């Protein structure tokens, strides 16, 4: 049996926004989401959060 722990992240307040992305970017994100069995939205949030946390100005 694997001893990995499942951590449930707390809920956070969300806001609906409409954004436009290049078609190729959406296709790549959809493929990644499907391959990793997560929603497109969850993947996008993780990508944006990672980018913001690692932003060097």
C-alpha positions in Angstrom: 0.0 0.0 0.0 1.3 3.4 -0.9 1.6 5.9 2.0 0.9 9.0 0.1 -1.3 11.5 1.9 -4.3 13.1 0.3 -4.4 16.7 1.2 -7.6 18.6 0.7 -7.0 22.3 -0.1 -9.3 24.8 1.5 -11.9 26.4 -0.5 -11.2 29.8 -1.8 -13.4 32.6 -3.1 -13.7 32.6 -6.9 -14.5 35.1 -9.5 -15.8 34.4 -13.0 -13.7 36.0 -15.7 -13.7 35.6 -19.5 -10.3 35.3 -21.1 -9.1 34.7 -24.6 -6.3 32.2 -25.1 -4.5 31.0 -28.3 -6.2 27.9 -29.6 -2.9 25.9 -29.5 -2.5 26.8 -25.8 -6.1 25.7 -25.0 -5.4 22.4 -26.8 -2.2 21.8 -24.9 -3.9 22.6 -21.6 -6.9 20.3 -22.4 -4.5 17.5 -23.3 -2.5 17.9 -20.0 -5.7 18.1 -18.0 -7.0 14.9 -19.5 -3.7 13.1 -19.1 -3.6 14.0 -15.4 -7.3 13.5 -14.7 -8.0 17.0 -13.5 -10.3 19.7 -14.8 -9.1 22.3 -17.3 -9.9 25.0 -14.7 -7.9 23.3 -12.0 -4.9 23.0 -14.3 -5.1 26.6 -15.4 -5.3 27.8 -11.7 -2.2 25.7 -10.9 -0.3 27.1 -13.9 -1.1 30.7 -13.1 -0.3 30.2 -9.4 3.0 28.6 -10.2 3.9 31.4 -12.7 3.0 34.1 -10.1 5.0 32.4 -7.3 8.0 32.1 -9.5 7.8 35.5 -11.2 11.1 37.4 -11.3 10.8 41.1 -12.0 
